[in-house]
Amino acid sequence: MRLKVLAVMALMTSALFANSELDELLKKANEGDAWSQYQVGRAYYKNNIGAGTNYAKAAEWFEKAALQGIKEAQFSLGVCCERGYGREQSY
């Protein structure tokens, strides 16, 4: 029983840290920080740090970072377009 309680507490704690990390990234991204915008895009693309998978949001954040010259975001936006993830498919 004690092990189950500890496991549940560990899961709850990791979820709280993930949400606070996402919140911090979103704050910086909304302030215009290009690298944070790219990281938010990755979070939505890969379902990292509790963001959930949302290709439309991922592509939106990749585009914001790409327009500021982040080459990783430019590549990731290209992948989204190629695969039709969050954007109309375009080769």
N, C-alpha and C positions, 0 to 999 in steps of 0.2 A: 504494500500500500504506500509506504513511504517513498519508494522508488517512482511510483506513478505520479505522486504529488510533485516530486522534484522534476520529473520529465515535463509535466504541464507547466511548472514555473519557468523552466528553461525555454520552452516554446513561447510563452507569453513575453518573456524578457527579450528574446531575439526579435519578436515582432515589433516590440516597442522601439528597439534600436533601429530597426529597418525603417519604420515610419519616420523617426526623427531624422535619419539620414536623408530620406527622400524629401522631407519638409525643408531641410537645410539646402539641399541641391535646388529645389524649386524656388526657394527664396532668392538664391544667387542667380539662377537662370532668368527669373522674372526681372531682376535688376540689370540684365543684359550681359552677364558673364558668359562668354561664348563656350568655354570649356565645360561649364556647368550645364549649359543647354545641351551640349553633346552627351554628357553623362545622363541627363534626364531622358534623352532619346534612347540611349542604351538600356536604361532601366525599363522603359516601356517596351522596347523591342525584345529584350531577353527575360522579362519578368523578374528583374533584380530588385532587391531592397524593398519588396512589398508593393511594387508599382502595378503589378498585373500586366498581362500582355495586351497592348493596345497599339497596333501598327499605325493607325491614323495619328495618334499623339506622338508616337516615335518619329514618324516622318516630319511632322510639324516642327518638333524640336531639332531634328537633324537639319532641316532647312534653315532655321534661325541661326544655328551655329555655322553652317556651310556658308551662308552669306557673309559671315564675319571672317571667313578664311580658314576655318578648322578643316584640315584635309581629311581627317578621319570621318567627320560629319559629311563631307562631300561624297566620300566613298559610300558611306552607309545610306545616304539619301539615294545614291545611284542604285544600290542593291534593292532598296524599297521600290523604286520605279521599275527595275528589271523584273522583280517578282510580283509586282502588283500589291505590295503590302502598304496599305495606307495611302496609296496613290494609284492612279490609273496605270496599268501595265504599259511600259514603253521601253523598247530596247534602244 
